[in-house]
Amino acid sequence: MKFSSFNGNRSVMTDKIERNVSKRIINLTRELPVQNQYTLALDNEYKHVAFNEERAPLNKGQWREKVFQTSANQPLDLEIGTGAGHFFNYQALKQPERFLVGMELKYKPLIQSIRRALKSGAKNAAICRFHAFNVEDLFDENELNNVFIHFPDPWVTPKKPRNRLVQKSNLEKLFKLQKSGSFVEFKTDSLVYFEWALEEIKNSPYKIEFCTFDLHQSEKASENFITGFETIFLKQGIKINYFLLRKSEA
């Protein structure tokens, strides 16, 4: 039996699969069988600054003008995985001249993050429910400035590395979305993840500007905001791994 024709089709199909291998499908908020205070707040009370997975992509290429009503040349930063929003709030207040978009999948921390920022008086923050692996659906090329990734799930079991956020395919996406001169800041307590990520970076377009296996004993310690997770890890004697990547000026 000959498979020449089949093999040709298989090659085309494989190409399509590889191009979409990093895409993630998430449930739609409006289809949830039971709504709670957080899902309701997302599409009601905080709708003007909190966007569900369907409304968020409508801002692509227009976050500055449409969401923040500011000019196209203002800095627009992104935090991937805001958690309860302590850093999100800190960053928004620390640099009010910059605009900040948060990305979070879980409803409770998403609402906690934007509520915290608004109660603190931040006028430059918005958040969305979206999967980080699909970030190119949220922003145009060169739309973003700096990106913060703090303590993402390390996915340390043997078959799980493909789920790690900091990997070559995602770094390539972020690189295209960022303006020249922008950075990616990454922190993790997982040495396994960190060492693995460093290998991924070697094959990415970024340059490593700073790297340490012990953030709190480095020159970056004084300017570092200690997150809730970080406090727990430090009390347990766990060192924080950190690197800063830079998209070189064109």
JOHUQUI-V184793 format. One record per pair of residues at least 12 apart in sequence whose C-alpha atoms are under 6 Angstrom apart, sorted by sequence separation. I is the first residue (numbers start at 0). GAP is how many residues later the second one is. D is the distance in Angstrom with one decimal. If there is no record, write none. Layout:
# JOHUQUI-V184793
<<I	GAP	D> <I	GAP	D>>
This chain:
# JOHUQUI-V184793
<<77	22	5.7> <80	22	5.4> <81	22	5.8> <74	23	5.0> <75	23	4.8> <76	23	4.8> <77	23	4.8> <78	23	4.8> <79	23	4.9> <80	23	4.8> <75	24	5.8> <77	24	5.7> <100	24	5.9> <102	24	5.8> <104	24	5.1> <83	25	4.5> <98	25	4.8> <99	25	4.9> <100	25	4.9> <101	25	4.3> <102	25	5.1> <103	25	5.2> <104	25	5.7> <213	25	5.3> <214	25	5.4> <82	26	5.2> <100	26	5.2> <102	26	6.0> <213	26	5.2> <214	26	5.9> <213	27	5.5> <214	27	6.0> <83	28	5.6> <84	28	3.8> <88	28	4.7> <212	28	4.4> <83	29	5.3> <92	29	6.0> <211	29	5.9> <211	30	5.4> <210	31	5.8> <167	32	5.1> <210	32	4.2> <143	33	5.7> <144	33	5.2> <166	33	5.4> <209	33	5.4> <142	34	5.7> <143	34	4.4> <144	34	5.5> <209	34	5.1> <140	35	5.3> <141	35	4.6> <208	35	5.5> <140	36	4.1> <141	36	4.6> <145	36	5.1> <147	36	5.9> <148	36	6.0> <149	36	5.6> <150	36	5.6> <167	36	5.6> <208	36	5.5> <139	37	6.0> <141	37	4.5> <144	37	5.2> <145	37	5.0> <146	37	4.7> <147	37	4.9> <148	37	4.8> <149	37	4.8> <150	37	4.6> <207	37	4.6> <145	38	6.0> <206	38	5.6> <153	39	5.7> <205	39	5.9> <206	39	5.3> <205	40	5.8> <205	41	5.5> <188	51	4.9> <187	52	5.9> <188	52	6.0> <187	53	5.3> <186	54	5.7> <186	55	4.6> <185	56	5.7> <185	57	5.5> <184	59	4.7> <183	60	5.7> <183	61	5.0> <182	62	5.3> <182	63	4.4> <181	64	5.9> <181	65	5.5> <180	66	5.2> <76	67	6.0> <179	67	5.4> <180	67	5.3> <75	68	5.4> <76	68	5.1> <78	68	5.7> <179	68	5.8> <180	68	5.0> <37	69	5.7> <75	69	5.4> <76	69	4.8> <77	69	4.8> <78	69	4.6> <79	69	5.4> <179	69	4.8> <37	70	5.7> <76	70	5.8> <49	76	5.9> <51	76	5.8> <52	76	5.3> <48	77	4.7> <49	77	4.8> <50	77	4.5> <51	77	5.0> <52	77	5.3> <49	78	5.4> <59	78	4.9> <60	78	5.6> <59	79	4.7> <60	79	5.0> <56	80	6.0> <56	81	4.8> <22	110	5.9> <22	111	5.8>>
